[in-house]
Each structure stands twice: as structure tokens, then as C-alpha cells.
């Protein structure tokens, strides 16, 4: 058995172009190790095995970062994507009906209208697609679903974008202060919103969550606050990442841009290829509930394995010519939304937003070009750029 390669996630250079490092490590073995000795699943089969194996449980991502108490730790302990069965099963059952394919498709007219409004708001010959488009579309869609007043969208957008930094590989005191301010602001606002909606129910997702019941079970007040925050956070930050990454890819690959511009029906395949080629989320952590063997490597009970979506989605055993960006690529299984019981609840909604947004962006601004090469934010597990500057004319 080949010795496992070491992947240094603390190297800033890794974050600017991780694929050569990941490919070299994956060619040696389906698993690698971090500089701290922790295991990293790289191959498609290894990542899928970990995510689907019930012997692996969701990792406490914050404790290794030194966050074990306070409002950030309390928030993490309540959100659904940090829970394990049976609690995860219970929470997901109570909210899943809002994200069925039929429920999501009914949102298409709203997504189209929000996209039109945003695209009409660009002023001048240059625009920042992060601030003016990718940041705004998902928060407006999710806030509209929940019934958040339009005038408060910007507050939610700022809070959820800041919370996304909780998964950064490196934390500073300044970042922790920013995270705590975000969760405190979000907690207070959501609690007030729930009080108002209990008194004045409307036809929105928040009213539905308040009334949600399954087999006599309902969400408690802290669970309700956490669920709204979970949906706002998950529905904003990762979709925001997909939108900025997708726009950058299409503008950088002129042939693929021309294909989509000439055939908007390719939008479904285009979004899946964007998600495959540059996954918005680095991966996720799983803790072994018992000692086991993983592709010939012993894993001790309590040991953490990080699943690397970026490596799995570029595995040549799963995808032909994986380093080529091709929006005509046949659809297939991706690791961008995870797998197993924690498969992203909002995957269909994220896909819908991309399927609507990218063709509309290219149609509205057919001469749009990158004004500068975007730079990846280092250490951000939810991958992003600070800015995506484009020329619009």
C-alpha cells in the first residue's frame, strides 16, 4: 500500500489552486493526511463511502478551532446540519416538505423576478458581481420564502456571510468578534420575527415552520430560531459561492459561454458542471463512531475524516477528462451537496437559482467580460472571492 500523501491546508498557495496537490495525493491513495495527521478522503469512492456510512457521524467543526462555549458554540449545537440521528432525522422531517421538487419549482417566477431586478440595477461600465448579484440573489430568495421584510434583507445578508467564515481554517480574534456579533444580531432579529409571525401568520415558510408538525412533534422555540438561521445561512452562503464561481467560469471560458448563450436549455447541465468543476464547499468532516478500516487504513473510534469534495469531483475514475470545463457533460452524481442523510436539503433550490440566473445574466449583458482575475479567499471552506469585477458594456 502506498504511503499516504500529506496535504497542507494551511498553505495559502493551496487555496489558489488546490487541484494539482489533490491529484498527486489521490493518485497515491484514496486517502491522504493533513499536516496534523488527520485523515482526508480524496477519491470519489472514498468520499462517498464516508458520507454514506452510518458509522461516521457529523464532526464538531468548532471545537478543534477552540470554540467550545459562547453564542457561536450554542448556535452550532442547535443547527440541523450539525446534528446526528435520531435528532437530525426528526428535524429534517419537520422541514423537508418545504423543499420538495414541486415546492421549489413553484418559486421559479419569484427567482426570475428577483434576478431581473438585480440585473437592472447595475450602474456604470463596471460592476462587482459578488456584491451586486451573487450576494443578493440567494438572500432575497430565502428571505422572501421566510417572509422577512424586504427592507431587512441587507442585514440578513451581512450576518449570514459573516457566519460562513466560521468554517475558515484559521481563526483570529478579530474574526471571532465578527462571528459573535453576527450570531447575536441574527438571534435577536429571528426571535422577534417569530413573535410577530405567531401573532400574524402569513403564507410563508416561517409561518409553516411555526405550524409544522409530524407525528405530534413540533419545533421548540430554540429549535425554531436555529432552524430559521440554519435555512438562511445554508440558503445564502453556499449558493452565493456557486453564483460567483459560475459567473467567473462562464466569463473565463468563452466557448462554454457561447454554448449557454445560444442554448439556454443547457442551463441544467451547466449548473451541474459548475458545481462539479469548482465545488462551492471544500468538504465536510465525519467522526468514526467505532474503529474501522477505510480503504486499508485503520480509523480509530473518534477519529475525524475530512471528505474533500474538490478532489472527488475531479476524480478521473468517476469523470472523463475531469479537468475540462464542459457544460455539455452528461449529468451524474456529484459530491458538491454531500451524500447520504446529510445531503443538502436546499440542493434543488440552489440549482434553480443558477439555472435561472446564468442564462439571464448572459442575455442581459452579452458583452460582459472579466475586468480582473478573481482571487480565491484563502482558508475559506465555503469557497469565494471578495470581488468579481466585470465590465458590462
Steps between C-alpha positions, in 0.01 A plus 500: 500500500636841406586736784238771539588841363485806726270786393577833667175694537687776682701589188350811333620370164276197534190717502586681178522172305442183703459257212861402417568424868177303535557306177851397600379388843197316359718315247696351789202391710128574545591662833755759606598663828499861610810653655342424837475130413124500446355293216364653179282303255592592143367249248137500392446155652670593827298819543174324420584215736557732793190712434272198465642283779281525816811429707617854421333785689501874443814664632499783750678743270535771762670322791829448309489873426480575873131598500346290778272750672321828440239600244682352199532157664137514613390583145699211357349261754148587385525506119377198308811438294705446819257240639515121476216245502251476653487877559604581144231268364235671712598854402531419131157335496342815640644731234552285191155554345594862425778380268329236288562533123144626451534760778832622362376519140209717616762760596628541142294815421626663821861412416459639147358826634773545760766426237349755260496762774865439587622497141325829438681658791852504355619856450804609304738307278626272779330294769596270786303180445568389856350805671237587241380158392632179661469642852150635445308237302501208749432712807207670327357165392534341843381812683197516271424133576521565873304823483783730611414864418682622190656790690684255726657282229833680521528428871446127447743496210776653712438270796491178298805595291693562822383170649640317198846595624450277806632211290824676408812293562660789692322709764620833636364697799360755255316227309355354820368844598341532156340155529360570846351831387335324205341222706382740769339725240339207321371341823329818613341578166371147434347476847311826443388384156358178647305692764349719228413205276335307782270796549455563127538177296559539127540272197875460540755245612540647848130467573522146366790417731310637800205279410710202386409174665589139428363215709406744775848654507568872463806724508581653837565874516883466501474241222283734297750785531784265408308356204433845352869586544598164352289564189616859459864407540493186285278662239721804466868433537548187289267622223677836507822310443354298211372814327828689514703194401263416215506853362881505511524162324261595222672832438843336498397217264373680191404181317280382787348844540409500130340156534279608788414835339386320186315226683352593838362146525855399593457683831427180696821335380695824531415541867596141578831545316572819694430315823727215394787701357530746791301366794385786727580303816842351567348199677373392838622313805380169639597329826528122521255365757704178522836369384494392136703448185474756220667402174766311689563775754399439863272770643467518877171572677464878534748570219393765247501448124460807278324432171650710220231587243754678280703184457203266457344716228825494299562125542576354154351166604163674538515768226656497154760772451406651838717812470306618195206737555222376269137602552389225260635235736231240576351543845619267773552464869692784663645548846433875504183463709626205700340156506304289742273628775667843501451559127433873467132571561515808279680341203198535269456866596868580441485329161185693409665834581798416280284368216307827498786740571776400259301511172336828607837654587650409162192614309481836679873571468626320188826700497581453867866416566718442803666827598752322722592144583308408818704385799388220730461591867756277678391257774128545420334158503203658324700615199460856381653816360490834678417664165416398145553812294354503149446744218136514395529669157 
